[in-house]
């Protein structure tokens, strides 16, 4: 007979605390004015598929993500036509995009909460135009940030010499020491990012800067030079070439 005592039937069964869930949020309401394309750049075909489809395919391979929410402009009719296989149990759409990235992300956070996410859950905000994202880079970010009180972002140390410009001429050379180029995803608790965006100017260009304005210091997690944001016409050519090398 076993010498182990039977559990006390009067005590409730122990349940370990639920791990915070992770959600991806992809703002996809921009017009991409600098791309030179005849449509929003996220819908330009790159290597045979709309640019945003490559982005979403990479996020779909990050198995720790509960769902990915794509934030569209209210009148967007192109997404469903060009990416018809996205919607489902882990692929959500919200037509609540705003005039700025910050407005779109803030509205997307509210949509996540309506879908059952909690303020202590994590959100990974990723640019639709960073279509060369690889799941391993996202997993690296998650591994580093999960135990952190603030969160963080993928970024790269600046390698080039930096110049400050005035009227088309060099005004000064800026030290690159200690400077990083921000990438995405940027990973924060939903509640923290919600408060940060509510307190920030709507013109903030990334989530980290809004969090920094609260006096917090996000983690910098090394990204990849391939995780660039498709912005200018020549970027589409480079992205297509790089995607063509992947099996």
C-alpha positions as CSV (number, residue, x, y, z in Angstrom):
1,X,0.0,0.0,0.0
2,X,1.2,3.5,-0.8
3,X,2.4,5.6,2.1
4,X,1.3,8.8,0.4
5,X,-1.6,10.5,2.2
6,X,-4.8,11.1,0.3
7,X,-5.5,14.7,-0.6
8,X,-7.7,16.6,1.8
9,X,-11.2,16.4,0.2
10,X,-12.2,19.7,1.9
11,X,-9.6,21.8,0.0
12,X,-10.3,23.1,-3.5
13,X,-8.1,21.7,-6.3
14,X,-5.1,23.8,-7.0
15,X,-5.1,25.5,-10.4
16,X,-2.0,27.2,-11.6
17,X,-2.6,30.8,-12.6
18,X,-3.5,31.2,-16.3
19,X,-0.6,32.4,-18.4
20,X,-1.3,35.7,-20.1
21,X,-2.3,35.3,-23.7
22,X,-0.6,36.9,-26.6
23,X,-2.3,38.6,-29.5
24,X,-0.9,40.2,-32.7
25,X,-2.3,43.5,-33.9
26,X,-1.6,44.6,-37.5
27,X,-2.5,48.2,-38.3
28,X,-3.5,48.0,-42.0
29,X,-5.4,51.3,-42.6
30,X,-2.6,53.4,-44.1
31,X,-2.4,54.6,-47.7
32,X,1.4,54.2,-48.3
33,X,1.8,57.6,-50.0
34,X,5.6,57.2,-50.4
35,X,5.4,53.8,-52.2
36,X,4.4,55.2,-55.6
37,X,1.9,52.5,-56.0
38,X,-1.7,52.8,-57.4
39,X,-3.1,51.3,-54.2
40,X,-2.3,51.1,-50.5
41,X,1.1,49.5,-50.4
42,X,-0.1,46.6,-48.2
43,X,-2.1,45.3,-51.2
44,X,0.6,45.6,-53.8
45,X,1.6,42.1,-55.1
46,X,5.1,41.0,-54.0
47,X,6.3,37.6,-55.0
48,X,2.9,36.6,-56.2
49,X,0.9,37.6,-53.1
50,X,-0.3,40.9,-51.6
51,X,2.4,42.2,-49.3
52,X,0.2,41.9,-46.2
53,X,-0.5,38.2,-47.0
54,X,3.2,37.4,-46.4
55,X,3.1,39.3,-43.1
56,X,0.1,37.4,-41.9
57,X,1.5,34.1,-43.0
58,X,4.5,34.6,-40.8
59,X,2.4,35.6,-37.8
60,X,0.2,32.5,-38.4
61,X,3.3,30.3,-37.8
62,X,3.9,31.8,-34.3
63,X,2.0,29.2,-32.4
64,X,1.9,31.1,-29.1
65,X,-0.3,33.7,-30.6
66,X,-4.0,33.3,-29.7
67,X,-5.2,35.4,-32.6
68,X,-4.1,38.1,-35.0
69,X,-6.3,41.2,-35.4
70,X,-6.0,43.3,-38.6
71,X,-7.2,46.8,-38.3
72,X,-8.6,48.2,-41.5
73,X,-10.0,51.5,-42.5
74,X,-13.8,51.7,-42.3
75,X,-14.3,51.7,-46.1
76,X,-11.7,49.0,-46.9
77,X,-13.1,46.6,-49.5
78,X,-9.8,45.2,-50.8
79,X,-8.6,43.1,-47.9
80,X,-11.3,40.4,-48.0
81,X,-11.0,40.2,-51.8
82,X,-7.2,39.9,-51.8
83,X,-6.7,37.8,-48.6
84,X,-9.8,35.7,-48.6
85,X,-8.4,32.9,-46.4
86,X,-7.4,35.0,-43.4
87,X,-10.6,35.2,-41.3
88,X,-11.3,32.4,-38.9
89,X,-11.0,31.4,-35.2
90,X,-7.5,33.0,-35.0
91,X,-7.8,35.6,-37.8
92,X,-9.9,38.7,-36.9
93,X,-10.8,41.9,-38.7
94,X,-11.9,45.3,-37.3
95,X,-12.9,48.2,-39.6
96,X,-11.9,50.8,-37.1
97,X,-8.7,52.3,-38.5
98,X,-8.0,56.0,-37.9
99,X,-6.1,58.8,-39.5
100,X,-2.9,57.9,-37.8
101,X,-1.1,54.7,-36.8
102,X,-1.6,55.6,-33.1
103,X,-5.4,56.0,-33.6
104,X,-5.6,52.7,-35.5
105,X,-3.7,50.8,-32.8
106,X,-5.7,52.3,-30.0
107,X,-8.9,51.4,-31.8
108,X,-7.5,47.9,-32.3
109,X,-6.8,47.5,-28.6
110,X,-10.5,48.2,-27.9
111,X,-11.5,45.7,-30.5
112,X,-9.3,43.0,-28.8
113,X,-10.9,43.7,-25.4
114,X,-14.4,43.3,-27.0
115,X,-13.2,40.0,-28.3
116,X,-12.4,38.8,-24.8
117,X,-8.8,39.8,-24.4
118,X,-7.8,41.2,-21.0
119,X,-5.7,44.2,-20.1
120,X,-3.0,41.9,-18.6
121,X,-2.7,40.0,-21.9
122,X,0.1,40.9,-24.3
123,X,-0.2,42.5,-27.7
124,X,2.4,42.4,-30.4
125,X,1.9,45.3,-32.8
126,X,3.5,44.6,-36.2
127,X,3.7,46.7,-39.4
128,X,1.8,45.2,-42.3
129,X,4.6,46.4,-44.5
130,X,7.3,44.3,-42.8
131,X,6.5,41.4,-44.9
132,X,9.8,39.5,-44.5
133,X,9.1,38.8,-40.8
134,X,10.2,35.3,-39.6
135,X,8.4,33.4,-36.8
136,X,11.8,32.8,-35.0
137,X,12.3,36.6,-34.6
138,X,8.8,36.9,-33.0
139,X,9.6,34.0,-30.7
140,X,12.8,35.6,-29.7
141,X,11.0,38.8,-28.7
142,X,8.4,36.8,-26.7
143,X,11.0,34.8,-24.9
144,X,12.8,38.0,-23.7
145,X,9.7,40.1,-22.9
146,X,7.3,37.6,-21.2
147,X,9.0,38.0,-17.8
148,X,9.5,41.8,-18.1
149,X,7.3,44.4,-16.4
150,X,7.4,46.7,-19.4
151,X,7.8,44.8,-22.7
152,X,10.0,45.6,-25.6
153,X,10.6,45.7,-29.4
154,X,12.7,44.3,-32.1
155,X,15.4,46.7,-33.1
156,X,18.9,47.0,-34.7
157,X,21.9,48.9,-33.6
158,X,22.5,51.7,-36.1
159,X,25.6,50.9,-38.3
160,X,25.6,53.9,-40.7
161,X,27.0,57.3,-40.0
162,X,24.1,59.7,-39.2
163,X,23.7,63.2,-40.7
164,X,21.3,65.9,-39.5
165,X,20.0,67.8,-42.6
166,X,18.9,71.4,-43.2
167,X,17.7,72.6,-46.6
168,X,19.3,69.6,-48.4
169,X,22.7,70.0,-46.8
170,X,24.4,68.4,-43.9
171,X,23.9,70.4,-40.8
172,X,25.9,68.1,-38.5
173,X,27.1,64.5,-38.0
174,X,25.1,62.8,-35.3
175,X,26.8,60.2,-33.1
176,X,25.4,56.7,-33.7
177,X,26.7,55.4,-30.4
178,X,23.9,53.8,-28.4
179,X,21.3,54.4,-31.2
180,X,19.0,51.7,-32.5
181,X,16.6,51.6,-35.4
182,X,13.2,50.5,-34.2
183,X,11.4,47.6,-35.8
184,X,8.3,45.6,-35.1
185,X,6.7,43.6,-33.5
186,X,6.6,45.8,-30.4
187,X,5.2,43.8,-27.4
188,X,3.4,45.3,-24.4
189,X,0.6,44.5,-22.1
190,X,-2.7,45.6,-23.6
191,X,-3.6,47.8,-20.6
192,X,-0.2,49.5,-20.5
193,X,-0.2,50.3,-24.2
194,X,-3.8,51.5,-24.0
195,X,-2.9,54.0,-21.2
196,X,0.2,55.0,-23.1
197,X,-1.6,55.8,-26.3
198,X,-4.4,57.6,-24.5
199,X,-1.8,59.9,-22.9
200,X,0.3,60.4,-26.0
201,X,0.1,62.7,-28.9
202,X,-1.7,61.0,-31.8
203,X,1.4,61.6,-34.0
204,X,3.6,59.1,-32.2
205,X,5.1,56.9,-34.8
206,X,5.5,53.7,-32.8
207,X,4.1,52.1,-29.6
208,X,7.5,52.2,-27.8
209,X,7.6,56.0,-27.9
210,X,4.2,56.2,-26.3
211,X,5.3,53.8,-23.5
212,X,8.5,55.8,-23.1
213,X,6.5,58.9,-22.5
214,X,5.2,57.3,-19.4
215,X,8.7,57.2,-18.0
216,X,9.2,53.5,-18.8
217,X,12.1,51.9,-20.6
218,X,11.2,49.1,-23.1
219,X,13.7,46.3,-23.8
220,X,15.6,46.4,-27.1
221,X,15.7,42.9,-28.6
222,X,18.0,42.3,-31.6
223,X,16.0,42.0,-34.8
224,X,17.2,41.3,-38.4
225,X,18.3,43.6,-41.3
226,X,15.8,41.7,-43.4
227,X,12.9,42.9,-41.2
228,X,12.8,46.2,-43.0
229,X,9.6,48.2,-43.7
230,X,8.6,48.3,-47.4
231,X,8.2,52.1,-48.0
232,X,9.7,53.2,-51.3
233,X,9.4,51.8,-54.8
234,X,12.8,50.1,-54.8
235,X,11.8,48.3,-51.5
236,X,9.3,46.2,-53.3
237,X,12.0,44.9,-55.7
238,X,14.2,44.0,-52.8
239,X,11.4,42.3,-50.8
240,X,10.4,40.2,-53.8
241,X,14.0,39.1,-54.3
242,X,14.5,38.1,-50.7
243,X,11.1,36.3,-50.5
244,X,12.1,34.4,-53.7
245,X,15.1,33.0,-51.9
246,X,13.0,31.4,-49.1
247,X,11.8,27.8,-49.5
